[in-house]
Amino acid sequence: MLLNHLSLNEEASLVKEAVQWTLSNGFVTKDIDPVNFYFTTTIGELVSDYVGGKIPDINRANIALRKSTII
């Protein structure tokens, strides 16, 4: 909302897209899934990496095992 208020609409859209990406890939915080969750700092880093174009393809099998998602 702050980015929209500052007329940085393109940037705001990218952040929203990054948040949607984390949700659709199962990267959620404890308030959403109390069993299979990631810490808030991890989610923030994922959003930052997404916005910065640093997100590689993820390995879904490793997500289920809560291992590195890069390999």
Predicted model as a PDB file, atoms N, CA, C, CB and O in Angstrom, pLDDT in the B-factor column:
MODEL        1                                                                  
ATOM      1  N   MET A   1       0.821  -1.181   0.000  1.00 92.00           N  
ATOM      2  CA  MET A   1       0.000   0.000   0.000  1.00 92.00           C  
ATOM      3  C   MET A   1       0.871   1.254   0.000  1.00 92.00           C  
ATOM      4  CB  MET A   1      -0.938  -0.007   1.200  1.00 92.00           C  
ATOM      5  O   MET A   1       0.533   2.258  -0.626  1.00 92.00           O  
ATOM      6  N   LEU A   2       1.989   1.183   0.705  1.00 95.00           N  
ATOM      7  CA  LEU A   2       2.885   2.342   0.720  1.00 95.00           C  
ATOM      8  C   LEU A   2       3.441   2.609  -0.675  1.00 95.00           C  
ATOM      9  CB  LEU A   2       4.037   2.125   1.719  1.00 95.00           C  
ATOM     10  O   LEU A   2       3.532   3.760  -1.100  1.00 95.00           O  
ATOM     11  N   LEU A   3       3.813   1.548  -1.385  1.00 95.00           N  
ATOM     12  CA  LEU A   3       4.354   1.740  -2.731  1.00 95.00           C  
ATOM     13  C   LEU A   3       3.309   2.363  -3.646  1.00 95.00           C  
ATOM     14  CB  LEU A   3       4.839   0.404  -3.313  1.00 95.00           C  
ATOM     15  O   LEU A   3       3.627   3.241  -4.449  1.00 95.00           O  
ATOM     16  N   ASN A   4       2.069   1.915  -3.529  1.00 94.00           N  
ATOM     17  CA  ASN A   4       0.994   2.531  -4.320  1.00 94.00           C  
ATOM     18  C   ASN A   4       0.805   3.990  -3.931  1.00 94.00           C  
ATOM     19  CB  ASN A   4      -0.326   1.761  -4.133  1.00 94.00           C  
ATOM     20  O   ASN A   4       0.623   4.841  -4.801  1.00 94.00           O  
ATOM     21  N   HIS A   5       0.846   4.287  -2.650  1.00 96.00           N  
ATOM     22  CA  HIS A   5       0.695   5.664  -2.176  1.00 96.00           C  
ATOM     23  C   HIS A   5       1.793   6.565  -2.739  1.00 96.00           C  
ATOM     24  CB  HIS A   5       0.718   5.705  -0.643  1.00 96.00           C  
ATOM     25  O   HIS A   5       1.558   7.738  -3.027  1.00 96.00           O  
ATOM     26  N   LEU A   6       2.981   6.009  -2.891  1.00 97.00           N  
ATOM     27  CA  LEU A   6       4.103   6.770  -3.440  1.00 97.00           C  
ATOM     28  C   LEU A   6       4.135   6.735  -4.968  1.00 97.00           C  
ATOM     29  CB  LEU A   6       5.412   6.231  -2.888  1.00 97.00           C  
ATOM     30  O   LEU A   6       5.116   7.152  -5.584  1.00 97.00           O  
ATOM     31  N   SER A   7       3.063   6.238  -5.571  1.00 96.00           N  
ATOM     32  CA  SER A   7       2.927   6.131  -7.033  1.00 96.00           C  
ATOM     33  C   SER A   7       3.976   5.212  -7.644  1.00 96.00           C  
ATOM     34  CB  SER A   7       3.027   7.508  -7.671  1.00 96.00           C  
ATOM     35  O   SER A   7       4.377   5.394  -8.794  1.00 96.00           O  
ATOM     36  N   LEU A   8       4.416   4.228  -6.872  1.00 96.00           N  
ATOM     37  CA  LEU A   8       5.334   3.206  -7.383  1.00 96.00           C  
ATOM     38  C   LEU A   8       4.514   1.949  -7.682  1.00 96.00           C  
ATOM     39  CB  LEU A   8       6.494   2.901  -6.351  1.00 96.00           C  
ATOM     40  O   LEU A   8       4.725   0.889  -7.094  1.00 96.00           O  
ATOM     41  N   ASN A   9       3.591   2.102  -8.600  1.00 96.00           N  
ATOM     42  CA  ASN A   9       2.614   1.049  -8.877  1.00 96.00           C  
ATOM     43  C   ASN A   9       3.234  -0.204  -9.480  1.00 96.00           C  
ATOM     44  CB  ASN A   9       1.556   1.571  -9.802  1.00 96.00           C  
ATOM     45  O   ASN A   9       2.810  -1.317  -9.167  1.00 96.00           O  
ATOM     46  N   GLU A  10       4.221  -0.038 -10.332  1.00 95.00           N  
ATOM     47  CA  GLU A  10       4.879  -1.200 -10.936  1.00 95.00           C  
ATOM     48  C   GLU A  10       5.608  -2.011  -9.868  1.00 95.00           C  
ATOM     49  CB  GLU A  10       5.868  -0.755 -12.039  1.00 95.00           C  
ATOM     50  O   GLU A  10       5.557  -3.241  -9.870  1.00 95.00           O  
ATOM     51  N   GLU A  11       6.274  -1.326  -8.970  1.00 95.00           N  
ATOM     52  CA  GLU A  11       6.986  -1.997  -7.884  1.00 95.00           C  
ATOM     53  C   GLU A  11       6.010  -2.684  -6.933  1.00 95.00           C  
ATOM     54  CB  GLU A  11       7.855  -0.994  -7.114  1.00 95.00           C  
ATOM     55  O   GLU A  11       6.266  -3.794  -6.467  1.00 95.00           O  
ATOM     56  N   ALA A  12       4.890  -2.019  -6.647  1.00 96.00           N  
ATOM     57  CA  ALA A  12       3.862  -2.604  -5.792  1.00 96.00           C  
ATOM     58  C   ALA A  12       3.310  -3.878  -6.415  1.00 96.00           C  
ATOM     59  CB  ALA A  12       2.729  -1.599  -5.545  1.00 96.00           C  
ATOM     60  O   ALA A  12       3.068  -4.863  -5.717  1.00 96.00           O  
ATOM     61  N   SER A  13       3.115  -3.858  -7.701  1.00 96.00           N  
ATOM     62  CA  SER A  13       2.611  -5.030  -8.408  1.00 96.00           C  
ATOM     63  C   SER A  13       3.603  -6.187  -8.325  1.00 96.00           C  
ATOM     64  CB  SER A  13       2.323  -4.685  -9.872  1.00 96.00           C  
ATOM     65  O   SER A  13       3.199  -7.340  -8.172  1.00 96.00           O  
ATOM     66  N   LEU A  14       4.885  -5.889  -8.423  1.00 95.00           N  
ATOM     67  CA  LEU A  14       5.918  -6.924  -8.338  1.00 95.00           C  
ATOM     68  C   LEU A  14       5.961  -7.546  -6.945  1.00 95.00           C  
ATOM     69  CB  LEU A  14       7.290  -6.339  -8.695  1.00 95.00           C  
ATOM     70  O   LEU A  14       6.133  -8.758  -6.812  1.00 95.00           O  
ATOM     71  N   VAL A  15       5.806  -6.726  -5.909  1.00 96.00           N  
ATOM     72  CA  VAL A  15       5.786  -7.254  -4.542  1.00 96.00           C  
ATOM     73  C   VAL A  15       4.563  -8.140  -4.343  1.00 96.00           C  
ATOM     74  CB  VAL A  15       5.790  -6.103  -3.507  1.00 96.00           C  
ATOM     75  O   VAL A  15       4.667  -9.206  -3.736  1.00 96.00           O  
ATOM     76  N   LYS A  16       3.414  -7.717  -4.842  1.00 96.00           N  
ATOM     77  CA  LYS A  16       2.203  -8.545  -4.746  1.00 96.00           C  
ATOM     78  C   LYS A  16       2.396  -9.873  -5.470  1.00 96.00           C  
ATOM     79  CB  LYS A  16       0.987  -7.798  -5.331  1.00 96.00           C  
ATOM     80  O   LYS A  16       1.968 -10.920  -4.983  1.00 96.00           O  
ATOM     81  N   GLU A  17       3.036  -9.826  -6.623  1.00 95.00           N  
ATOM     82  CA  GLU A  17       3.323 -11.038  -7.389  1.00 95.00           C  
ATOM     83  C   GLU A  17       4.251 -11.963  -6.601  1.00 95.00           C  
ATOM     84  CB  GLU A  17       3.955 -10.680  -8.751  1.00 95.00           C  
ATOM     85  O   GLU A  17       4.068 -13.180  -6.605  1.00 95.00           O  
ATOM     86  N   ALA A  18       5.231 -11.393  -5.937  1.00 95.00           N  
ATOM     87  CA  ALA A  18       6.170 -12.179  -5.129  1.00 95.00           C  
ATOM     88  C   ALA A  18       5.456 -12.856  -3.964  1.00 95.00           C  
ATOM     89  CB  ALA A  18       7.304 -11.285  -4.602  1.00 95.00           C  
ATOM     90  O   ALA A  18       5.711 -14.024  -3.671  1.00 95.00           O  
ATOM     91  N   VAL A  19       4.569 -12.129  -3.307  1.00 94.00           N  
ATOM     92  CA  VAL A  19       3.808 -12.707  -2.202  1.00 94.00           C  
ATOM     93  C   VAL A  19       2.921 -13.839  -2.712  1.00 94.00           C  
ATOM     94  CB  VAL A  19       2.953 -11.626  -1.502  1.00 94.00           C  
ATOM     95  O   VAL A  19       2.836 -14.891  -2.079  1.00 94.00           O  
ATOM     96  N   GLN A  20       2.273 -13.636  -3.832  1.00 95.00           N  
ATOM     97  CA  GLN A  20       1.439 -14.693  -4.414  1.00 95.00           C  
ATOM     98  C   GLN A  20       2.283 -15.914  -4.772  1.00 95.00           C  
ATOM     99  CB  GLN A  20       0.701 -14.173  -5.664  1.00 95.00           C  
ATOM    100  O   GLN A  20       1.832 -17.049  -4.617  1.00 95.00           O  
ATOM    101  N   TRP A  21       3.502 -15.686  -5.249  1.00 93.00           N  
ATOM    102  CA  TRP A  21       4.400 -16.790  -5.591  1.00 93.00           C  
ATOM    103  C   TRP A  21       4.722 -17.620  -4.345  1.00 93.00           C  
ATOM    104  CB  TRP A  21       5.703 -16.253  -6.231  1.00 93.00           C  
ATOM    105  O   TRP A  21       4.711 -18.850  -4.400  1.00 93.00           O  
ATOM    106  N   THR A  22       5.010 -16.950  -3.222  1.00 92.00           N  
ATOM    107  CA  THR A  22       5.319 -17.701  -2.004  1.00 92.00           C  
ATOM    108  C   THR A  22       4.125 -18.523  -1.560  1.00 92.00           C  
ATOM    109  CB  THR A  22       5.750 -16.755  -0.882  1.00 92.00           C  
ATOM    110  O   THR A  22       4.280 -19.682  -1.173  1.00 92.00           O  
ATOM    111  N   LEU A  23       2.940 -17.940  -1.609  1.00 93.00           N  
ATOM    112  CA  LEU A  23       1.738 -18.669  -1.200  1.00 93.00           C  
ATOM    113  C   LEU A  23       1.459 -19.864  -2.104  1.00 93.00           C  
ATOM    114  CB  LEU A  23       0.538 -17.738  -1.198  1.00 93.00           C  
ATOM    115  O   LEU A  23       1.160 -20.957  -1.622  1.00 93.00           O  
ATOM    116  N   SER A  24       1.555 -19.659  -3.395  1.00 91.00           N  
ATOM    117  CA  SER A  24       1.245 -20.744  -4.339  1.00 91.00           C  
ATOM    118  C   SER A  24       2.285 -21.858  -4.311  1.00 91.00           C  
ATOM    119  CB  SER A  24       1.136 -20.191  -5.751  1.00 91.00           C  
ATOM    120  O   SER A  24       2.003 -22.974  -4.748  1.00 91.00           O  
ATOM    121  N   ASN A  25       3.479 -21.573  -3.805  1.00 88.00           N  
ATOM    122  CA  ASN A  25       4.517 -22.595  -3.710  1.00 88.00           C  
ATOM    123  C   ASN A  25       4.643 -23.182  -2.310  1.00 88.00           C  
ATOM    124  CB  ASN A  25       5.839 -22.018  -4.132  1.00 88.00           C  
ATOM    125  O   ASN A  25       5.586 -23.921  -2.027  1.00 88.00           O  
ATOM    126  N   GLY A  26       3.703 -22.857  -1.442  1.00 89.00           N  
ATOM    127  CA  GLY A  26       3.672 -23.474  -0.125  1.00 89.00           C  
ATOM    128  C   GLY A  26       4.602 -22.873   0.899  1.00 89.00           C  
ATOM    129  O   GLY A  26       4.823 -23.465   1.955  1.00 89.00           O  
ATOM    130  N   PHE A  27       5.154 -21.706   0.610  1.00 91.00           N  
ATOM    131  CA  PHE A  27       6.001 -21.016   1.584  1.00 91.00           C  
ATOM    132  C   PHE A  27       5.102 -20.110   2.414  1.00 91.00           C  
ATOM    133  CB  PHE A  27       7.147 -20.194   0.880  1.00 91.00           C  
ATOM    134  O   PHE A  27       4.810 -18.980   2.023  1.00 91.00           O  
ATOM    135  N   VAL A  28       4.671 -20.614   3.554  1.00 93.00           N  
ATOM    136  CA  VAL A  28       3.738 -19.868   4.391  1.00 93.00           C  
ATOM    137  C   VAL A  28       4.260 -19.789   5.817  1.00 93.00           C  
ATOM    138  CB  VAL A  28       2.345 -20.517   4.366  1.00 93.00           C  
ATOM    139  O   VAL A  28       5.131 -20.561   6.220  1.00 93.00           O  
ATOM    140  N   THR A  29       3.715 -18.845   6.571  1.00 92.00           N  
ATOM    141  CA  THR A  29       4.101 -18.671   7.967  1.00 92.00           C  
ATOM    142  C   THR A  29       3.217 -19.518   8.878  1.00 92.00           C  
ATOM    143  CB  THR A  29       4.016 -17.190   8.367  1.00 92.00           C  
ATOM    144  O   THR A  29       2.235 -20.118   8.440  1.00 92.00           O  
ATOM    145  N   LYS A  30       3.582 -19.551  10.132  1.00 93.00           N  
ATOM    146  CA  LYS A  30       2.916 -20.406  11.111  1.00 93.00           C  
ATOM    147  C   LYS A  30       1.434 -20.065  11.282  1.00 93.00           C  
ATOM    148  CB  LYS A  30       3.619 -20.298  12.445  1.00 93.00           C  
ATOM    149  O   LYS A  30       0.635 -20.952  11.584  1.00 93.00           O  
ATOM    150  N   ASP A  31       1.056 -18.815  11.097  1.00 93.00           N  
ATOM    151  CA  ASP A  31      -0.346 -18.446  11.249  1.00 93.00           C  
ATOM    152  C   ASP A  31      -1.221 -19.022  10.147  1.00 93.00           C  
ATOM    153  CB  ASP A  31      -0.484 -16.947  11.273  1.00 93.00           C  
ATOM    154  O   ASP A  31      -2.430 -19.167  10.329  1.00 93.00           O  
ATOM    155  N   ILE A  32      -0.630 -19.349   9.014  1.00 92.00           N  
ATOM    156  CA  ILE A  32      -1.375 -19.944   7.907  1.00 92.00           C  
ATOM    157  C   ILE A  32      -1.358 -21.465   7.998  1.00 92.00           C  
ATOM    158  CB  ILE A  32      -0.795 -19.488   6.562  1.00 92.00           C  
ATOM    159  O   ILE A  32      -2.382 -22.109   7.769  1.00 92.00           O  
ATOM    160  N   ASP A  33      -0.220 -22.042   8.327  1.00 91.00           N  
ATOM    161  CA  ASP A  33      -0.089 -23.491   8.473  1.00 91.00           C  
ATOM    162  C   ASP A  33       0.775 -23.780   9.693  1.00 91.00           C  
ATOM    163  CB  ASP A  33       0.525 -24.138   7.190  1.00 91.00           C  
ATOM    164  O   ASP A  33       1.999 -23.682   9.610  1.00 91.00           O  
ATOM    165  N   PRO A  34       0.167 -24.135  10.829  1.00 91.00           N  
ATOM    166  CA  PRO A  34       0.927 -24.331  12.058  1.00 91.00           C  
ATOM    167  C   PRO A  34       1.855 -25.539  12.055  1.00 91.00           C  
ATOM    168  CB  PRO A  34      -0.008 -24.454  13.188  1.00 91.00           C  
ATOM    169  O   PRO A  34       2.686 -25.675  12.953  1.00 91.00           O  
ATOM    170  N   VAL A  35       1.732 -26.415  11.071  1.00 89.00           N  
ATOM    171  CA  VAL A  35       2.573 -27.608  11.018  1.00 89.00           C  
ATOM    172  C   VAL A  35       3.715 -27.442  10.021  1.00 89.00           C  
ATOM    173  CB  VAL A  35       1.735 -28.829  10.651  1.00 89.00           C  
ATOM    174  O   VAL A  35       4.877 -27.646  10.370  1.00 89.00           O  
ATOM    175  N   ASN A  36       3.398 -27.079   8.806  1.00 86.00           N  
ATOM    176  CA  ASN A  36       4.396 -26.932   7.734  1.00 86.00           C  
ATOM    177  C   ASN A  36       4.586 -25.453   7.439  1.00 86.00           C  
ATOM    178  CB  ASN A  36       3.960 -27.701   6.441  1.00 86.00           C  
ATOM    179  O   ASN A  36       3.957 -24.912   6.529  1.00 86.00           O  
ATOM    180  N   PHE A  37       5.439 -24.807   8.192  1.00 90.00           N  
ATOM    181  CA  PHE A  37       5.595 -23.365   8.053  1.00 90.00           C  
ATOM    182  C   PHE A  37       7.063 -22.976   7.915  1.00 90.00           C  
ATOM    183  CB  PHE A  37       4.975 -22.649   9.247  1.00 90.00           C  
ATOM    184  O   PHE A  37       7.967 -23.766   8.189  1.00 90.00           O  
ATOM    185  N   TYR A  38       7.266 -21.754   7.486  1.00 90.00           N  
ATOM    186  CA  TYR A  38       8.588 -21.154   7.388  1.00 90.00           C  
ATOM    187  C   TYR A  38       8.593 -19.891   8.245  1.00 90.00           C  
ATOM    188  CB  TYR A  38       8.965 -20.835   5.899  1.00 90.00           C  
ATOM    189  O   TYR A  38       7.550 -19.264   8.430  1.00 90.00           O  
ATOM    190  N   PHE A  39       9.746 -19.519   8.762  1.00 92.00           N  
ATOM    191  CA  PHE A  39       9.847 -18.325   9.586  1.00 92.00           C  
ATOM    192  C   PHE A  39       9.610 -17.079   8.742  1.00 92.00           C  
ATOM    193  CB  PHE A  39      11.219 -18.255  10.271  1.00 92.00           C  
ATOM    194  O   PHE A  39       9.848 -17.077   7.535  1.00 92.00           O  
ATOM    195  N   THR A  40       9.144 -16.039   9.383  1.00 92.00           N  
ATOM    196  CA  THR A  40       8.844 -14.782   8.706  1.00 92.00           C  
ATOM    197  C   THR A  40      10.069 -14.240   7.973  1.00 92.00           C  
ATOM    198  CB  THR A  40       8.334 -13.748   9.710  1.00 92.00           C  
ATOM    199  O   THR A  40       9.945 -13.696   6.875  1.00 92.00           O  
ATOM    200  N   THR A  41      11.241 -14.385   8.569  1.00 92.00           N  
ATOM    201  CA  THR A  41      12.459 -13.897   7.915  1.00 92.00           C  
ATOM    202  C   THR A  41      12.724 -14.652   6.618  1.00 92.00           C  
ATOM    203  CB  THR A  41      13.665 -14.032   8.856  1.00 92.00           C  
ATOM    204  O   THR A  41      13.181 -14.063   5.637  1.00 92.00           O  
ATOM    205  N   THR A  42      12.441 -15.944   6.609  1.00 90.00           N  
ATOM    206  CA  THR A  42      12.636 -16.746   5.394  1.00 90.00           C  
ATOM    207  C   THR A  42      11.685 -16.286   4.296  1.00 90.00           C  
ATOM    208  CB  THR A  42      12.420 -18.248   5.690  1.00 90.00           C  
ATOM    209  O   THR A  42      12.084 -16.151   3.139  1.00 90.00           O  
ATOM    210  N   ILE A  43      10.430 -16.044   4.661  1.00 92.00           N  
ATOM    211  CA  ILE A  43       9.452 -15.562   3.677  1.00 92.00           C  
ATOM    212  C   ILE A  43       9.890 -14.196   3.140  1.00 92.00           C  
ATOM    213  CB  ILE A  43       8.027 -15.469   4.312  1.00 92.00           C  
ATOM    214  O   ILE A  43       9.803 -13.941   1.939  1.00 92.00           O  
ATOM    215  N   GLY A  44      10.355 -13.333   4.019  1.00 92.00           N  
ATOM    216  CA  GLY A  44      10.836 -12.015   3.595  1.00 92.00           C  
ATOM    217  C   GLY A  44      12.006 -12.115   2.637  1.00 92.00           C  
ATOM    218  O   GLY A  44      12.084 -11.362   1.665  1.00 92.00           O  
ATOM    219  N   GLU A  45      12.917 -13.038   2.904  1.00 91.00           N  
ATOM    220  CA  GLU A  45      14.059 -13.242   2.012  1.00 91.00           C  
ATOM    221  C   GLU A  45      13.609 -13.774   0.663  1.00 91.00           C  
ATOM    222  CB  GLU A  45      15.068 -14.203   2.642  1.00 91.00           C  
ATOM    223  O   GLU A  45      14.148 -13.382  -0.372  1.00 91.00           O  
ATOM    224  N   LEU A  46      12.618 -14.668   0.668  1.00 91.00           N  
ATOM    225  CA  LEU A  46      12.095 -15.186  -0.598  1.00 91.00           C  
ATOM    226  C   LEU A  46      11.435 -14.078  -1.417  1.00 91.00           C  
ATOM    227  CB  LEU A  46      11.091 -16.316  -0.337  1.00 91.00           C  
ATOM    228  O   LEU A  46      11.632 -14.000  -2.629  1.00 91.00           O  
ATOM    229  N   VAL A  47      10.658 -13.229  -0.761  1.00 93.00           N  
ATOM    230  CA  VAL A  47      10.022 -12.111  -1.467  1.00 93.00           C  
ATOM    231  C   VAL A  47      11.098 -11.181  -2.023  1.00 93.00           C  
ATOM    232  CB  VAL A  47       9.060 -11.330  -0.521  1.00 93.00           C  
ATOM    233  O   VAL A  47      11.008 -10.740  -3.169  1.00 93.00           O  
ATOM    234  N   SER A  48      12.104 -10.887  -1.222  1.00 92.00           N  
ATOM    235  CA  SER A  48      13.198 -10.023  -1.673  1.00 92.00           C  
ATOM    236  C   SER A  48      13.934 -10.638  -2.862  1.00 92.00           C  
ATOM    237  CB  SER A  48      14.183  -9.765  -0.525  1.00 92.00           C  
ATOM    238  O   SER A  48      14.233  -9.949  -3.838  1.00 92.00           O  
ATOM    239  N   ASP A  49      14.220 -11.925  -2.776  1.00 91.00           N  
ATOM    240  CA  ASP A  49      14.900 -12.602  -3.884  1.00 91.00           C  
ATOM    241  C   ASP A  49      14.038 -12.612  -5.143  1.00 91.00           C  
ATOM    242  CB  ASP A  49      15.263 -14.036  -3.489  1.00 91.00           C  
ATOM    243  O   ASP A  49      14.548 -12.425  -6.248  1.00 91.00           O  
ATOM    244  N   TYR A  50      12.740 -12.828  -4.980  1.00 93.00           N  
ATOM    245  CA  TYR A  50      11.834 -12.835  -6.131  1.00 93.00           C  
ATOM    246  C   TYR A  50      11.840 -11.468  -6.810  1.00 93.00           C  
ATOM    247  CB  TYR A  50      10.397 -13.215  -5.696  1.00 93.00           C  
ATOM    248  O   TYR A  50      11.964 -11.371  -8.031  1.00 93.00           O  
ATOM    249  N   VAL A  51      11.707 -10.427  -6.016  1.00 93.00           N  
ATOM    250  CA  VAL A  51      11.701  -9.065  -6.564  1.00 93.00           C  
ATOM    251  C   VAL A  51      13.033  -8.774  -7.252  1.00 93.00           C  
ATOM    252  CB  VAL A  51      11.430  -8.021  -5.446  1.00 93.00           C  
ATOM    253  O   VAL A  51      13.068  -8.086  -8.273  1.00 93.00           O  
ATOM    254  N   GLY A  52      14.127  -9.292  -6.699  1.00 92.00           N  
ATOM    255  CA  GLY A  52      15.447  -9.077  -7.285  1.00 92.00           C  
ATOM    256  C   GLY A  52      15.781 -10.014  -8.428  1.00 92.00           C  
ATOM    257  O   GLY A  52      16.874  -9.938  -8.989  1.00 92.00           O  
ATOM    258  N   GLY A  53      14.853 -10.901  -8.783  1.00 90.00           N  
ATOM    259  CA  GLY A  53      15.075 -11.827  -9.895  1.00 90.00           C  
ATOM    260  C   GLY A  53      16.049 -12.938  -9.581  1.00 90.00           C  
ATOM    261  O   GLY A  53      16.707 -13.458 -10.482  1.00 90.00           O  
ATOM    262  N   LYS A  54      16.153 -13.314  -8.308  1.00 88.00           N  
ATOM    263  CA  LYS A  54      17.133 -14.315  -7.892  1.00 88.00           C  
ATOM    264  C   LYS A  54      16.522 -15.670  -7.557  1.00 88.00           C  
ATOM    265  CB  LYS A  54      17.886 -13.812  -6.708  1.00 88.00           C  
ATOM    266  O   LYS A  54      17.202 -16.516  -6.977  1.00 88.00           O  
ATOM    267  N   ILE A  55      15.264 -15.898  -7.905  1.00 80.00           N  
ATOM    268  CA  ILE A  55      14.615 -17.164  -7.570  1.00 80.00           C  
ATOM    269  C   ILE A  55      14.870 -18.178  -8.688  1.00 80.00           C  
ATOM    270  CB  ILE A  55      13.085 -16.963  -7.347  1.00 80.00           C  
ATOM    271  O   ILE A  55      14.428 -17.984  -9.820  1.00 80.00           O  
ATOM    272  N   PRO A  56      15.582 -19.257  -8.364  1.00 66.00           N  
ATOM    273  CA  PRO A  56      15.782 -20.327  -9.359  1.00 66.00           C  
ATOM    274  C   PRO A  56      14.566 -21.250  -9.364  1.00 66.00           C  
ATOM    275  CB  PRO A  56      17.086 -21.142  -9.057  1.00 66.00           C  
ATOM    276  O   PRO A  56      13.630 -21.065  -8.587  1.00 66.00           O  
ATOM    277  N   ASP A  57      14.592 -22.232 -10.239  1.00 71.00           N  
ATOM    278  CA  ASP A  57      13.556 -23.258 -10.203  1.00 71.00           C  
ATOM    279  C   ASP A  57      13.642 -23.974  -8.871  1.00 71.00           C  
ATOM    280  CB  ASP A  57      13.703 -24.260 -11.384  1.00 71.00           C  
ATOM    281  O   ASP A  57      14.730 -24.169  -8.330  1.00 71.00           O  
ATOM    282  N   ILE A  58      12.493 -24.364  -8.344  1.00 72.00           N  
ATOM    283  CA  ILE A  58      12.489 -25.018  -7.044  1.00 72.00           C  
ATOM    284  C   ILE A  58      12.216 -26.501  -7.182  1.00 72.00           C  
ATOM    285  CB  ILE A  58      11.458 -24.380  -6.131  1.00 72.00           C  
ATOM    286  O   ILE A  58      11.556 -26.940  -8.124  1.00 72.00           O  
ATOM    287  N   ASN A  59      12.725 -27.259  -6.244  1.00 69.00           N  
ATOM    288  CA  ASN A  59      12.528 -28.697  -6.222  1.00 69.00           C  
ATOM    289  C   ASN A  59      11.430 -29.014  -5.214  1.00 69.00           C  
ATOM    290  CB  ASN A  59      13.851 -29.445  -5.871  1.00 69.00           C  
ATOM    291  O   ASN A  59      11.652 -28.950  -4.005  1.00 69.00           O  
ATOM    292  N   ARG A  60      10.243 -29.355  -5.714  1.00 67.00           N  
ATOM    293  CA  ARG A  60       9.079 -29.574  -4.852  1.00 67.00           C  
ATOM    294  C   ARG A  60       9.280 -30.713  -3.859  1.00 67.00           C  
ATOM    295  CB  ARG A  60       7.863 -29.857  -5.699  1.00 67.00           C  
ATOM    296  O   ARG A  60       8.724 -30.667  -2.761  1.00 67.00           O  
ATOM    297  N   ALA A  61      10.046 -31.718  -4.208  1.00 69.00           N  
ATOM    298  CA  ALA A  61      10.303 -32.822  -3.280  1.00 69.00           C  
ATOM    299  C   ALA A  61      11.047 -32.323  -2.052  1.00 69.00           C  
ATOM    300  CB  ALA A  61      11.107 -33.938  -3.970  1.00 69.00           C  
ATOM    301  O   ALA A  61      10.783 -32.773  -0.937  1.00 69.00           O  
ATOM    302  N   ASN A  62      11.971 -31.399  -2.251  1.00 65.00           N  
ATOM    303  CA  ASN A  62      12.716 -30.851  -1.122  1.00 65.00           C  
ATOM    304  C   ASN A  62      11.859 -29.932  -0.261  1.00 65.00           C  
ATOM    305  CB  ASN A  62      13.932 -30.099  -1.620  1.00 65.00           C  
ATOM    306  O   ASN A  62      12.103 -29.807   0.939  1.00 65.00           O  
ATOM    307  N   ILE A  63      10.872 -29.296  -0.849  1.00 63.00           N  
ATOM    308  CA  ILE A  63       9.963 -28.467  -0.046  1.00 63.00           C  
ATOM    309  C   ILE A  63       9.229 -29.335   0.954  1.00 63.00           C  
ATOM    310  CB  ILE A  63       8.955 -27.714  -0.946  1.00 63.00           C  
ATOM    311  O   ILE A  63       9.103 -28.972   2.124  1.00 63.00           O  
ATOM    312  N   ALA A  64       8.745 -30.478   0.501  1.00 61.00           N  
ATOM    313  CA  ALA A  64       8.029 -31.378   1.393  1.00 61.00           C  
ATOM    314  C   ALA A  64       8.938 -31.883   2.506  1.00 61.00           C  
ATOM    315  CB  ALA A  64       7.452 -32.554   0.609  1.00 61.00           C  
ATOM    316  O   ALA A  64       8.468 -32.147   3.613  1.00 61.00           O  
ATOM    317  N   LEU A  65      10.218 -32.021   2.234  1.00 61.00           N  
ATOM    318  CA  LEU A  65      11.174 -32.475   3.231  1.00 61.00           C  
ATOM    319  C   LEU A  65      11.760 -31.331   4.040  1.00 61.00           C  
ATOM    320  CB  LEU A  65      12.279 -33.243   2.568  1.00 61.00           C  
ATOM    321  O   LEU A  65      12.536 -31.558   4.969  1.00 61.00           O  
ATOM    322  N   ARG A  66      11.389 -30.087   3.687  1.00 58.00           N  
ATOM    323  CA  ARG A  66      11.884 -28.866   4.335  1.00 58.00           C  
ATOM    324  C   ARG A  66      13.402 -28.751   4.215  1.00 58.00           C  
ATOM    325  CB  ARG A  66      11.473 -28.843   5.814  1.00 58.00           C  
ATOM    326  O   ARG A  66      14.093 -28.337   5.146  1.00 58.00           O  
ATOM    327  N   LYS A  67      13.895 -29.130   3.038  1.00 54.00           N  
ATOM    328  CA  LYS A  67      15.322 -29.003   2.723  1.00 54.00           C  
ATOM    329  C   LYS A  67      15.501 -27.823   1.789  1.00 54.00           C  
ATOM    330  CB  LYS A  67      15.887 -30.312   2.081  1.00 54.00           C  
ATOM    331  O   LYS A  67      14.553 -27.091   1.502  1.00 54.00           O  
ATOM    332  N   SER A  68      16.704 -27.648   1.326  1.00 52.00           N  
ATOM    333  CA  SER A  68      16.977 -26.579   0.370  1.00 52.00           C  
ATOM    334  C   SER A  68      16.073 -26.707  -0.837  1.00 52.00           C  
ATOM    335  CB  SER A  68      18.443 -26.597  -0.062  1.00 52.00           C  
ATOM    336  O   SER A  68      15.908 -27.798  -1.383  1.00 52.00           O  
ATOM    337  N   THR A  69      15.491 -25.603  -1.254  1.00 53.00           N  
ATOM    338  CA  THR A  69      14.570 -25.635  -2.387  1.00 53.00           C  
ATOM    339  C   THR A  69      15.268 -25.346  -3.709  1.00 53.00           C  
ATOM    340  CB  THR A  69      13.453 -24.639  -2.175  1.00 53.00           C  
ATOM    341  O   THR A  69      14.633 -25.345  -4.763  1.00 53.00           O  
ATOM    342  N   ILE A  70      16.560 -25.103  -3.656  1.00 53.00           N  
ATOM    343  CA  ILE A  70      17.277 -24.732  -4.872  1.00 53.00           C  
ATOM    344  C   ILE A  70      17.643 -25.955  -5.697  1.00 53.00           C  
ATOM    345  CB  ILE A  70      18.531 -23.944  -4.527  1.00 53.00           C  
ATOM    346  O   ILE A  70      17.563 -25.917  -6.924  1.00 53.00           O  
ATOM    347  N   ILE A  71      18.038 -27.021  -5.053  1.00 45.00           N  
ATOM    348  CA  ILE A  71      18.529 -28.190  -5.788  1.00 45.00           C  
ATOM    349  C   ILE A  71      17.436 -29.205  -5.971  1.00 45.00           C  
ATOM    350  CB  ILE A  71      19.708 -28.825  -5.072  1.00 45.00           C  
ATOM    351  O   ILE A  71      17.664 -30.257  -6.568  1.00 45.00           O  
TER     352      ILE A  71                                                      
ENDMDL                                                                          
END                                                                             
